[in-house]
Amino acid sequence: MSKKIIGALAAVCSIFGCSNPEVSQYPQDTIIAKDGTKIVLTFYNHASIAIEAAGRHIYFDPVDATKEIDWKNEPKADLILITHDHYDHFSDSVNRILNGTGEFKQMKPGESFTPFEGVQVEAVPAYNISEGHLDFHPKERGDAGYILTIGGTRIYVAGDTEDNEDVLAIRDIDVAFLPVNQPYTMTVEQCARVIASIRPTIFYPYHYAGGDPEMKTDLDALKAAVEGLTEIRIRPLE
């Protein structure tokens, strides 16, 4: 391609905007794994996030519940992991946009596999324990959270859960995504208990509103509750 054509395309993009299917338009953080691998975290909304490492794009619970995410212009999925089938965590239409087939993987607690070289995925339990809330995410249904190990760094995406004994037993977590909105997931106090137990280096609250402004978690209270225990990073994950 000639330099004149490249220059013309650049001018068109500067005026009208051009999307790159390998780069997300949504907020991102970059972390470096223990072995030096670059890991990019992308934040969409609520419980929809993505992790990219070594050119592989892994999505968690991508949905269109808010109608605000332009999924067709996001990087294509190499793997879609679903924690459970509630409408705010599972969308067949979004899965089809991301990989062209609608395929996804929904693992059961205790299962593990290696989808790509250098990436290990482990499913862990996710369930409610508070009286009156057990039907939201019953233990016997087998909902899952996921722990990804990439370059020696462990990233925990908890799914919808409370501070049950299985969650409190998790160890050696570097980055944790924990849900904070009762009655469906954790209170501020419950989340702080999990942080004090698993001690992640970085903590991202997610699933902290659920579309209802009156249910939004008091983020200032959450910051105060985990002060000195972890680095809390607030991102647009209402």
C-alpha positions in Angstrom: 0.0 0.0 0.0 1.4 3.4 -1.0 2.3 6.1 1.5 -0.4 8.3 -0.1 -3.1 5.8 0.5 -2.0 5.2 4.1 -2.0 8.9 4.7 -5.5 9.3 3.1 -6.9 6.5 5.3 -5.3 8.1 8.4 -7.1 11.4 7.5 -10.4 9.6 7.1 -10.0 7.9 10.4 -9.1 11.1 12.2 -12.3 12.7 10.9 -14.9 9.9 11.1 -13.2 7.4 13.5 -12.1 3.9 12.7 -12.4 0.9 14.9 -9.6 -1.6 15.4 -11.1 -5.1 16.1 -8.1 -6.0 18.1 -8.3 -3.0 20.5 -11.2 -2.4 22.8 -12.9 1.1 23.1 -13.8 0.5 26.7 -11.7 1.3 29.9 -8.7 -0.9 30.5 -6.0 -1.6 33.0 -2.7 -3.3 32.2 -0.9 -5.4 34.7 2.4 -7.4 34.4 2.4 -11.0 35.4 5.1 -12.4 37.6 6.9 -13.8 34.5 6.6 -10.5 32.6 3.6 -11.4 30.6 1.4 -8.3 29.7 -2.2 -8.8 30.9 -4.9 -6.3 29.8 -8.1 -6.1 31.7 -11.2 -4.6 30.0 -14.2 -3.3 31.9 -17.6 -3.3 30.2 -20.4 -3.2 32.7 -21.7 -5.0 35.8 -20.2 -8.5 35.5 -18.9 -8.3 32.0 -15.1 -8.1 31.8 -12.3 -9.4 29.5 -8.8 -10.5 30.0 -6.2 -10.5 27.2 -2.8 -12.1 27.3 -0.4 -13.3 24.6 -3.0 -12.3 22.0 -5.8 -14.4 23.5 -9.1 -12.7 24.4 -11.0 -14.3 27.3 -14.5 -12.9 28.1 -16.4 -13.4 31.3 -20.3 -13.1 31.3 -20.6 -10.8 28.3 -24.2 -9.5 28.1 -26.3 -6.8 26.4 -28.6 -6.1 29.3 -27.8 -2.4 29.3 -27.9 -2.1 25.5 -24.8 0.2 25.9 -22.0 -2.1 24.8 -21.0 -2.2 21.1 -19.9 -5.8 21.1 -19.5 -6.1 17.3 -16.5 -3.8 17.4 -14.8 -5.6 20.3 -11.9 -8.1 19.8 -13.2 -11.6 18.8 -13.3 -14.1 21.7 -10.9 -17.0 22.0 -12.8 -18.2 25.0 -16.1 -17.2 26.7 -16.5 -18.2 30.4 -20.0 -18.1 31.9 -20.4 -18.2 35.7 -24.2 -18.9 35.5 -27.2 -18.4 33.3 -28.9 -15.3 34.8 -29.8 -12.7 32.2 -27.2 -10.3 33.6 -24.5 -12.9 33.0 -25.4 -14.9 29.9 -26.5 -13.7 26.4 -26.5 -16.0 23.5 -26.7 -13.1 21.1 -23.6 -11.5 22.5 -21.7 -14.8 22.5 -22.6 -15.2 18.8 -21.3 -11.7 18.0 -18.0 -12.3 19.9 -17.1 -15.7 18.3 -19.6 -16.2 15.5 -20.9 -19.5 16.9 -22.4 -18.7 20.3 -20.2 -21.2 22.0 -19.2 -20.8 25.6 -17.8 -22.7 28.5 -19.6 -23.0 31.8 -17.5 -25.0 34.2 -18.5 -26.7 37.5 -16.6 -26.1 40.7 -13.6 -28.3 40.9 -13.1 -28.5 37.2 -9.9 -27.1 35.5 -8.4 -27.0 32.1 -5.7 -25.3 30.0 -7.3 -23.5 27.1 -4.1 -22.1 25.8 -0.4 -22.4 26.5 0.4 -20.5 29.6 -3.2 -20.0 30.7 -4.8 -22.3 33.4 -8.5 -22.0 34.3 -10.0 -23.4 37.5 -13.7 -23.2 38.5 -14.5 -22.5 42.2 -17.8 -22.5 44.0 -20.1 -19.4 44.0 -23.3 -19.5 46.1 -25.4 -17.6 48.7 -25.5 -18.4 52.4 -27.7 -15.7 53.9 -31.2 -16.7 55.0 -33.8 -15.5 52.5 -31.2 -15.3 49.7 -30.4 -18.9 49.1 -32.7 -19.2 46.1 -30.7 -16.6 44.1 -27.6 -18.7 43.8 -28.1 -22.1 45.5 -25.0 -24.2 46.2 -26.5 -27.3 44.7 -26.9 -25.6 41.3 -23.2 -25.5 40.9 -22.6 -21.9 39.8 -18.9 -21.0 39.4 -16.3 -18.4 39.9 -13.0 -18.7 38.0 -9.4 -18.4 38.8 -7.0 -17.8 35.9 -3.3 -18.3 36.3 -1.3 -16.4 33.7 2.4 -16.2 34.0 2.3 -17.1 37.6 -0.3 -14.4 38.4 -3.7 -15.5 39.7 -6.8 -13.6 38.8 -10.1 -14.5 40.6 -13.4 -13.6 39.0 -15.9 -14.6 41.7 -19.3 -14.7 39.9 -22.3 -14.2 42.1 -21.5 -15.3 45.6 -21.4 -14.5 49.2 -18.6 -15.0 51.8 -19.2 -18.7 52.0 -16.6 -21.1 53.4 -15.3 -22.1 50.0 -14.7 -18.5 49.0 -12.9 -17.8 52.3 -10.7 -20.8 51.7 -9.2 -19.4 48.5 -5.6 -18.3 48.7 -2.7 -16.8 46.7 -4.9 -14.4 44.7 -3.2 -11.4 43.0 -6.2 -9.8 41.4 -9.8 -10.3 42.6 -13.1 -9.3 41.1 -15.7 -9.5 43.8 -19.5 -8.8 43.6 -20.9 -6.3 46.1 -24.7 -5.9 46.1 -27.2 -7.5 48.4 -29.6 -9.2 48.3 -28.0 -11.0 45.4 -24.3 -11.1 46.3 -22.3 -9.6 49.2 -22.7 -6.7 51.5 -19.8 -4.3 52.2 -19.1 -6.2 55.4 -19.1 -9.6 53.7 -16.8 -8.4 51.0 -14.4 -6.9 53.5 -14.3 -10.3 55.2 -13.4 -12.0 52.0 -10.7 -9.4 51.3 -9.2 -9.9 54.8 -9.2 -13.7 54.2 -7.8 -14.0 50.6 -5.7 -10.8 50.6 -5.5 -10.0 46.9 -3.0 -7.4 45.9 -5.6 -5.6 43.8 -9.4 -5.7 44.3 -11.9 -4.6 41.7 -15.5 -4.4 43.0 -18.0 -5.4 40.3 -21.7 -6.2 40.1 -22.2 -3.3 42.5 -25.5 -1.9 41.3 -27.5 -4.2 39.2 -29.2 -1.5 37.2 -31.1 -0.2 40.2 -29.7 3.1 41.6 -31.2 2.3 45.0 -29.3 -0.9 45.2 -25.9 0.6 44.4 -23.2 -0.2 46.9 -21.8 2.6 49.1 -18.4 2.6 47.5 -16.9 5.0 50.0 -17.9 2.6 52.8 -16.3 -0.2 50.8 -13.1 1.7 50.4 -13.0 2.4 54.1 -13.7 -1.3 54.9 -10.8 -2.6 52.9 -8.3 0.2 53.6 -4.9 -1.3 54.5 -5.9 -4.7 53.2 -5.6 -4.3 49.4 -5.5 -1.8 46.6 -9.0 -1.1 45.6 -9.7 0.0 42.0 -13.1 1.4 41.1 -14.0 0.9 37.5 -17.4 1.2 35.6 -18.8 -2.1 36.7 -22.1 -1.1 38.1 
